[in-house]
Amino acid sequence: MFTAEQYRAKAAEFRTLLNDTPRSPNEASEFRDLEQTYMTLAENEEWMAANIDRTIQRRKYRDDRAALAEEEEQILRCLGAAVIMRWNTIPTKLQRELFDCASAGDLQQAMPLKGQIARFLHDHKDDEHPARAT
């Protein structure tokens, strides 16, 4: 990440390029736009530094991250279970896309995982899950 000073230096580079040599109207406009963009970024960085107490901060404590990870893991478990419960009602094309997404990743890990997922789905393809009362 750049500092406000670095953004201002980059803006100055484009200002110099614009002023030093004759440019076509399009090129001149592009350099002016880039200069303005870097000036805006510099101002944003300065605002962030001056108003850090008014911004949302990442959780600072490991316990908070662990609790968040556990919460997300529980959510993913529930979503996964819901998908499996409705697997037979999902269109085949979407089943394939979900399968591909679930088994994507590192090639060395993807093949065994793909097989495990395929076996799991095959073993549970005819499971019937009674509708829950709401």
Buried (B, 14 or more C-beta within 10 A) or exposed (E): EEEBEBBBEBBEBBBEBBEEEEBEEEEBEBBBEBBEBBBEBBEEBBEEEEEEEEEEEEEEEEEEEEEEEEEEEEEEEEEEEEEBBEBEEEEEEEBEEBBEEBBEEEEEEEEEBBEEBEEEBEEEEEEEEEEEEE
